[in-house]
Amino acid sequence: MDIPKNTHTLIIGAGLTGLSTAHYLRKAGIEFTVLEKDSRPGGVIQTCKENGFIYEKGPNTGVIGSESIVELFEDLKEHCELETASKKVKKRYILKDGKWAALPTGLISGIKTPLFTLKDKFRLLAEPFRKRGTNPHETLAELVKRRMGKSFLEYAIDPFILGVYAGNPEVLVPKYALPKLYNLEQNYGSFIGGAVKKRFEKKSDLEKKVTREVFSAKGGLSNFVNALYKSGGEENFIIEAKDITILPDSSNYKISFTLDGKPNEIFTENVITTIGSYELPALLPFINKEKMKEITELQYAKVTAVTLGFKKWTGIPLDGFGGLIPSKEQRDILGVLFLSSLFIDRAPEGGALFTVFLGGSRNVHIADLPDDKIYAIVKNEIQNLLEISNFNPDIFKINRYKHAIPQYEASSAIRYAAINETEQQYPGLKIGGNIRDGIGMADRAKQGKMLAEQIINSKS
């Protein structure tokens, strides 16, 4: 492509946040350019097809949790089809004492479940009448024990957090990590009461489509990001841009980078960053070192994900979403997704496709093990937990993520404040990405729209 000398807005990073921002800017007719260091757009999202299986190298699923993710799929419907998880596999299994138990979905199953103690089941009845918390930096563990009881923490929230954040509820802060949960208590006084009241609140047609269903794209998530890439205009993207540096220049910003080993410069009024915190110091060298330290004070969970495929499945019935493993069970894996049960055509007929997760913030040593050790762990755990006698997978792929998932701890308050101060000091600079505003695909789409609207509103 021809590299422009000037552009109205420059986006750093063509992951889901950058692609979403580009989509909304193009809809509004705003001139922009995207710089991406890798050889393709999409970030860690990448679908692979092999040996009759369709699997993901990055995120496996998303949740329809924002209006923006709904809008994106509606805008892209001619090029990409939303696929929601099969209604037949709504069960979510939790391991307790070495056996799978389904999370309760109603009153009767809640009474019968072995996951929670009788004391905590009765304690839950009083949850709507407990006082609101007053500490905005209360950890998730403290919040759940205060409102629901220890067994709910150990066999519902802990495995849920392992599945979403690969994190530790003892350090994650709901105000930042789970703001919707935090706001239920703050705005309505309780989780249960808030959830009931919200059901009866008037919603727009778009809000009604935020169903919280698990989703992918038909044929894999690469189809989603490729459709976004096209909607943003491929001519607006510069791929494999290396050594990117941003510097203020009069009332604009000068972006320097190399392409095919040759130096280039672009001048722009607005810069949006969507990359990880660990990449920001080199990208923004003009920011005060102490302020940059506050922005980048962020821990990441390290995760190793194993794709596991069998052309003929002989283990337990795969009648659920997957299984999560509480920390208390002291196993070597965090959980397993039953992907071929969730979405169509992910494995040959009669076969099965799984993703097995290892590591996380409390088991970093496992994520770092060599391939042969990872294989041995997965073999041992899957044979035991999914009851197969002959472990001979047709697909076994290991993917390692050093910076898999940012952990929204108490330091998030300092990070958010530092970002706001920096953006005020340097008009036209927007610092986005999953260092703030949530980690899920719906969060990334929502932030992308928000960033685009800030640029659009500043021009009008």
C-alpha atoms as one frame of an Amber mdcrd trajectory, in Angstrom:
protein
   0.000   0.000   0.000   0.966   3.668  -0.356   1.996   4.986   3.038   0.267
   8.288   3.786   2.279  11.229   5.082  -0.643  12.426   7.159  -3.768  10.828
   8.607  -6.484  12.125  10.910  -6.251   9.194  13.366  -3.661   6.478  13.761
  -4.447   3.220  15.558  -1.674   1.066  16.998  -2.615  -2.617  16.907  -5.062
  -4.624  14.782  -6.389  -6.905  17.482 -10.104  -6.917  18.252 -10.001  -3.464
  19.896  -8.166  -1.867  16.984 -10.336  -3.605  14.393 -13.525  -2.512  16.170
 -12.288   1.071  16.391 -11.419   1.016  12.690 -14.870  -0.368  11.824 -16.683
   2.461  13.604 -14.349   5.173  12.280 -14.896   4.043   8.710 -18.669   3.987
   9.245 -18.391   7.618  10.341 -16.209   8.576   7.371 -13.159   9.426   9.502
  -9.751   9.090   7.847  -7.450   6.693   9.736  -4.510   4.330   9.437  -3.782
   1.187  11.470  -0.245  -0.040  12.202   0.095  -3.740  13.080   3.434  -5.356
  13.922   2.388  -8.921  13.071   1.893 -10.476   9.646  -1.901 -10.541   9.917
  -4.731  -8.740  11.746  -6.660 -10.285  14.628  -4.093 -10.404  17.418  -4.186
 -13.762  19.204  -7.457 -14.733  17.486  -6.600 -17.368  14.899  -8.629 -20.313
  13.616  -6.903 -23.417  12.245  -8.295 -26.286  10.168  -6.532 -29.642  10.276
  -7.355 -33.326  10.002 -11.113 -32.710  10.052 -10.976 -30.360  13.071 -11.594
 -26.611  13.340  -9.841 -25.176  16.393  -8.680 -21.855  17.797  -5.116 -20.912
  18.684  -6.340 -17.985  20.788  -9.687 -17.315  22.501 -12.225 -20.088  21.940
 -15.430 -18.261  22.767 -16.930 -14.919  23.668 -20.054 -13.817  25.507 -22.748
 -11.603  24.008 -22.250  -9.142  26.838 -22.377  -5.712  25.183 -24.495  -3.882
  22.643 -21.375  -3.261  20.578 -20.673  -6.951  19.954 -24.288  -7.320  18.797
 -23.895  -4.331  16.469 -20.673  -5.670  14.986 -22.183  -9.015  14.029 -25.245
  -7.273  12.582 -23.016  -4.955  10.542 -20.917  -7.897   9.339 -23.738 -10.362
   8.673 -23.041 -10.527   4.928 -19.465 -11.675   5.585 -19.603 -13.437   8.953
 -22.280 -15.457  10.744 -22.703 -15.373  14.507 -22.831 -18.840  16.067 -24.163
 -19.234  19.592 -23.486 -22.275  21.726 -25.838 -25.212  21.356 -28.876 -25.035
  23.636 -28.406 -28.770  24.290 -25.216 -28.285  26.321 -26.027 -25.668  28.924
 -24.526 -27.641  31.801 -21.367 -26.258  33.343 -19.507 -28.862  35.326 -17.435
 -28.247  38.443 -15.071 -30.847  39.876 -15.578 -31.711  43.543 -13.803 -34.572
  45.300 -12.711 -35.892  41.911 -16.255 -36.036  40.459 -18.105 -33.713  38.091
 -21.202 -31.896  39.377 -23.295 -29.499  37.299 -23.666 -25.959  38.550 -27.267
 -25.481  39.702 -29.551 -23.528  37.384 -32.637 -23.273  39.578 -34.092 -23.704
  43.044 -34.411 -27.502  43.011 -30.938 -28.139  41.601 -29.602 -25.535  44.028
 -31.016 -27.452  46.970 -29.734 -30.799  45.733 -26.257 -29.790  44.571 -23.276
 -31.242  46.463 -21.172 -28.206  45.574 -22.273 -25.972  48.457 -22.677 -26.585
  52.172 -26.124 -26.680  53.746 -25.138 -23.704  55.890 -24.306 -21.612  52.837
 -27.471 -22.692  51.027 -29.487 -21.279  53.905 -27.147 -18.295  54.113 -27.936
 -17.461  50.486 -31.591 -16.866  51.410 -30.494 -13.856  53.456 -28.222 -12.406
  50.734 -30.744  -9.741  49.604 -30.843  -8.339  53.140 -27.126  -7.889  53.766
 -25.554  -4.435  53.811 -23.690  -3.035  50.851 -19.925  -3.164  50.933 -18.123
   0.104  51.594 -14.601  -0.785  50.440 -14.207  -0.171  46.683 -11.003  -2.239
  46.714 -12.490  -5.239  48.470 -11.251  -8.425  46.800 -13.619 -10.789  45.064
 -12.969 -13.452  47.721 -13.878 -11.034  50.507 -17.034  -9.938  48.697 -18.284
 -13.474  48.012 -17.573 -14.773  51.529 -19.352 -11.740  52.983 -22.479 -12.099
  50.864 -22.694 -15.803  50.000 -20.325 -17.958  52.032 -17.068 -19.860  51.701
 -18.366 -22.855  49.739 -19.774 -20.558  47.031 -16.341 -18.982  46.768 -14.579
 -22.347  46.548 -16.939 -24.181  44.178 -18.567 -21.461  42.074 -16.585 -18.222
  41.993 -13.064 -19.643  42.187 -13.509 -21.995  39.201 -15.377 -19.269  37.289
 -12.452 -16.888  37.808 -10.034 -19.593  36.720 -12.071 -20.011  33.553 -12.282
 -16.290  32.753  -9.153 -14.694  34.221  -6.969 -17.721  35.050  -6.678 -15.636
  38.195  -7.009 -15.556  41.944 -10.165 -14.193  43.632  -8.015 -13.337  46.651
  -6.413 -10.481  44.665  -8.869  -9.568  41.876 -11.028  -6.537  42.686 -14.656
  -6.707  41.450 -14.905  -2.951  40.840 -12.471  -3.427  37.951 -12.518  -7.161
  37.175 -16.287  -7.752  37.440 -17.933  -4.322  37.413 -21.398  -5.662  36.620
 -21.300  -7.849  39.743 -19.897  -4.994  41.812 -22.609  -2.631  40.583 -25.388
  -5.091  41.413 -24.521  -4.704  45.079 -23.753  -0.979  44.919 -26.810   0.008
  42.891 -29.394  -2.504  44.094 -28.113  -3.688  47.462 -27.647  -7.346  46.552
 -26.761  -9.806  43.792 -30.086 -11.645  43.860 -32.268  -8.559  44.322 -30.351
  -6.650  41.682 -30.607  -9.470  39.148 -34.378  -9.710  39.698 -34.910  -5.951
  39.422 -32.839  -5.689  36.262 -35.070  -8.264  34.566 -38.022  -5.903  34.876
 -36.214  -2.761  33.767 -37.250  -1.399  30.382 -34.760  -2.259  27.662 -34.215
  -1.034  24.136 -34.426  -3.490  21.255 -30.623  -3.575  21.116 -30.275  -4.159
  24.869 -32.646  -7.121  24.578 -30.152  -8.748  22.213 -27.426  -8.711  24.908
 -28.301 -12.262  25.912 -25.067 -13.290  27.709 -24.982 -16.340  25.425 -21.636
 -17.911  24.580 -20.696 -17.289  20.954 -18.203 -17.918  18.204 -18.401 -17.294
  14.468 -19.516 -20.002  12.099 -16.342 -21.659  10.858 -14.219 -20.064  13.586
 -13.371 -16.671  15.045 -10.901 -15.854  12.267 -13.960 -15.303  10.071 -15.075
 -12.607  12.525 -11.771 -10.693  12.588 -11.303 -11.085   8.822 -14.741  -9.573
   8.271 -13.794  -6.670  10.555 -10.549  -6.234   8.620 -12.507  -5.928   5.374
 -15.084  -3.592   6.904 -12.298  -1.319   8.137 -10.847  -1.196   4.627  -7.730
  -3.255   3.998  -6.150  -0.204   2.364  -6.159   1.504   5.780  -3.938  -1.136
   7.415  -0.157  -1.348   7.379   0.854  -4.875   8.352   4.272  -5.904   9.693
   5.138  -2.388  10.830   8.113  -2.767  13.181   9.868  -0.567  15.775   6.901
   1.778  16.156   7.576   4.943  18.158   5.290   7.900  18.874   6.508  11.440
  19.631   4.595  14.707  20.016   5.256  17.117  17.131   3.828  20.628  17.469
   0.059  20.087  17.625   0.334  16.627  16.062   2.127  13.337  16.664   4.923
  11.835  14.620   4.817   8.068  14.289   8.066   6.429  13.187   8.285   2.788
  12.100  10.078   0.464   9.743   8.455  -1.507   6.949  10.496  -4.078   5.046
  13.528  -2.679   6.848  12.950   0.877   5.585  12.164   3.837   7.879   8.811
   5.615   7.550   6.964   8.482   9.224   3.294   9.411   9.515   1.916  12.578
  11.117  -1.474  12.481  12.807  -3.797  14.515  15.027  -4.930  11.527  17.081
  -3.234   8.345  18.267  -5.045   5.339  19.743  -2.983   2.572  21.346  -4.585
  -0.857  21.771  -1.534  -2.938  22.719  -0.402  -4.583  25.963   0.977  -2.515
  28.847   4.395  -4.169  28.520   4.781  -2.668  25.020   3.872   0.911  25.947
   7.236   2.216  27.297   8.966   1.673  23.945   5.961   2.998  22.021   5.498
   6.182  24.123   9.026   7.193  25.249   7.967  10.813  25.889   5.764   9.906
  28.868   7.294  10.502  32.307   8.864   7.269  33.593   7.042   7.397  36.930
   3.717   7.949  35.181   4.459   5.147  32.732   5.248   2.849  35.643   1.790
   3.553  37.066   0.186   2.795  33.697   2.088  -0.469  33.247   1.794  -1.736
  36.833  -0.186  -4.745  35.684   0.241  -8.466  36.217  -0.606 -10.942  33.464
  -1.627 -14.561  33.957   0.537 -16.934  31.954  -1.535 -19.672  30.297  -0.746
 -22.754  28.264  -3.673 -24.047  26.189  -3.735 -27.510  24.654  -6.004 -28.344
  21.721  -7.015 -31.968  21.904  -8.940 -33.791  19.181 -10.237 -37.364  18.840
 -11.815 -38.635  15.635 -13.655 -41.243  17.673 -14.754 -40.332  21.183 -15.137
 -43.132  23.731 -15.146 -41.207  27.020 -17.926 -39.677  29.119 -20.954 -38.106
  27.410 -20.110 -34.524  26.445 -23.428 -32.980  27.442 -22.114 -29.717  28.787
 -20.149 -26.561  28.145 -17.083 -28.055  29.770 -15.592 -28.573  33.201 -13.852
 -26.162  35.566 -11.588 -27.254  38.379 -11.533 -25.317  41.679  -8.140 -24.555
  43.179  -9.116 -26.565  46.238  -9.107 -29.752  44.152  -5.350 -29.306  43.568
  -5.270 -30.640  40.027  -2.727 -29.798  37.342  -5.202 -28.305  34.851  -7.585
 -25.356  35.226 -10.391 -26.830  33.153 -11.475 -28.201  29.814 -13.882 -26.873
  27.145 -16.063 -29.311  25.166 -15.838 -27.328  21.927 -17.309 -29.930  19.584
 -20.427 -29.973  21.764 -20.735 -26.190  21.747 -20.378 -25.490  18.021 -21.088
 -27.414  14.836 -18.488 -29.018  12.575 -15.574 -28.564  14.993 -14.684 -32.283
  14.904 -15.418 -35.227  12.578 -18.756 -36.941  13.205 -18.459 -39.157  16.287
 -15.316 -37.310  17.364 -14.580 -34.660  19.977 -12.578 -31.449  20.259 -11.352
 -29.979  23.555  -9.245 -27.129  24.824  -7.401 -27.868  28.071  -6.018 -24.956
  30.102  -2.954 -25.026  32.347  -1.048 -22.450  34.370  -2.742 -19.245  35.441
  -1.637 -16.797  38.110  -1.364 -19.481  40.797   0.274 -22.225  38.721   2.843
 -20.379  36.614   5.347 -23.225  37.021   3.008 -25.590  35.163   2.563 -23.219
  32.220   6.358 -23.092  31.866   6.894 -26.867  31.739   8.408 -28.341  28.552
   6.171 -29.947  25.938   6.726 -33.521  27.100   5.699 -32.623  30.661   2.611
 -30.806  29.370   1.696 -33.867  27.331   2.072 -36.134  30.363  -0.103 -33.892
  32.543  -2.865 -33.607  29.950  -2.800 -37.348  29.300  -3.075 -38.181  33.002
  -5.802 -35.643  33.754  -7.952 -36.265  30.680  -7.792 -40.041  31.018  -8.919
 -39.720  34.614 -11.471 -36.918  34.351 -13.062 -37.808  31.007 -12.750 -41.573
  31.478 -10.891 -42.716  28.400  -8.701 -45.800  28.546  -6.639 -45.186  25.417
  -5.103 -41.725  25.126  -4.245 -41.509  21.443  -5.402 -38.065  20.226  -5.525
 -37.195  16.548  -4.757 -33.566  17.372  -2.475 -32.366  20.174  -1.391 -28.750
  19.868   0.300 -26.657  22.564  -0.056 -22.863  22.574   1.705 -20.746  25.182
   0.720 -17.210  26.170   3.138 -15.277  28.355   0.776 -12.295  28.606  -2.512
 -14.160  28.349  -4.879 -12.273  30.630  -4.352  -9.008  32.566  -5.268  -9.219
  36.245  -7.428  -6.325  37.446  -6.159  -5.967  40.994  -6.277  -2.993  43.409
  -3.519  -1.305  41.380  -6.125  -0.752  38.657  -7.245   2.448  40.417  -3.760
   3.927  40.030  -3.505   2.714  36.422  -6.849   4.192  35.408  -5.993   7.542
  37.023  -2.571   7.615  35.337  -4.136   6.907  31.937  -6.664   9.718  32.409
  -3.959  12.183  33.513  -1.757  11.260  30.558  -4.568  11.648  28.049  -5.390
  15.093  29.478  -1.726  16.129  29.306  -1.440  14.950  25.693  -4.645  15.835
  23.780  -5.341  13.448  20.927  -3.686  10.486  22.672  -6.019   7.620  23.682
  -4.661   4.638  25.610  -6.891   1.606  25.082  -6.581  -2.153  24.941  -7.270
  -4.718  27.634  -5.264  -2.831  30.248  -8.643  -1.299  31.089 -12.402  -1.716
  30.516 -12.522  -5.524  30.550 -10.866  -8.518  28.938 -13.655 -10.235  26.983
 -14.450  -9.873  23.287 -17.635  -7.970  24.110 -15.552  -5.571  26.236 -13.088
  -5.054  23.391 -15.885  -4.279  20.943 -17.449  -1.860  23.423 -14.162  -0.057
  24.013 -13.471   0.093  20.278 -16.775   1.879  19.732 -16.101   4.208  22.666
 -12.658   5.170  21.330 -14.084   5.776  17.872 -16.871   7.952  19.294 -14.327
  10.060  21.190 -12.550  10.790  17.912 -15.814  11.413  16.046 -17.119  13.782
  18.754 -13.838  15.722  18.888 -14.127  16.441  15.156 -17.748  17.576  15.181
